[in-house]
């Protein structure tokens, strides 16, 4: 148990550095950039986060599971296949960003931000967290992410003074993310046994794309009612309103990520226990479900209590709008707690990948239709309401599925 707690804390430290440290930029940027300039930056970061999810392709689960279950043997094969697949996906995503840059009004006059979004998304997806997570050795990742976050803050503070410095901001954001990826890739390669492998093998990449398709499908459809929401909002609303939504979303997502990473940190241990000690696996699942759901409920209460003072502190010019959005989005916490534990620690550990993808596809289809209607009716507020409703729909669907699956297995065993 102490090792699991250490891994949870370390994995959360990584994502605090990746998400929470950049949050410290936002008060500065809202004061130094115009509402439209700030909205363009936030929208580009939203696009990059969505691309990161797609390019990761579910390998943070698939490859972690492969290394954890397979031990030391086969690590090189998993690494080469995973990173090759991600490079192929990155190349496929580039035309999408070029298209967004040329078509969306929000990028007009600042088309280079679409390329920056691709570059940041591509670099973020290639960070080999799966390797260090599977080895339960995340300290190097945490330290690297923290240093990069500090560099991002210091350089932005010193060099970005107004909208004229938006290209400088783009360079700072892209270079720090590329630096993290380059260093951690080097650290992974030096840890691998034998000769350092070539990290781009198209044949291995295509094979891994095929093998990991069910997890990709799960992650891709989930992204269509989570990280894609801000991108979708930018199709219809002006940069200033998009900036308000993404400010609230970034705060909520930073807090949600701390909770989600707990599931990811526990995942490798459950994968091992499944074949070694089923009783211990069951106990750990139950403890995880209760603890993470409890944290979700506390997150809801804390956000309702702190939304107004935090909004006034971080976003004085947009405080009322951001606080209103936070008071809606806080109801995500218990729903995401349930869906992540049930999805990762139950269904994925039990290798019910296809069933999980099917449920998520149904939920995502409902979201696309509902989100369009809600955006047209209420703009950013409608988008926030839609996200909360869809997350609760997913949580309820997964709860029912896991309950009946468990009941069926117990009935079969009893027979």
Secondary structure, DSSP 8 states (H G I E B T S, - for coil): -HHHHHHHHHHHHHHIIIIIHHHHHHHHHHHHS-HHHHHHHHHHHHHHHHHHHHHHTTHHHHHHHHHHHHTTTTHHHHHHHHHHHHHHHHHHHHHHHHHHHHH-GGGTT-THHHHHHHHHHHHHHHS-HHHHHHTT--HHHHHHHHHHHHHHHHHHHHH--SGGGHHHHHHHHHHHHHHHHHHHHHHHHHHSSSS---S--HHHHHHHHHHTHHHHHHHHHHHTTTTHHHHHHHTTS-HHHHHHHHHHHHHHHHHHHHHHHHHHHHHHHHHHHHHH-HHHHHHHHHHHHHHHHHHHHHHHHHHHHHHHHHHHHH-GGGHHHHHHHHHHHTTHHHHHHHHHIIIIIIIITTT-HHHHHHHHHHHHHHHHHHHHHHHHHHHHHHHHHHHHHHHHHHHHHHHHHHHHHHHHHHHHHH-
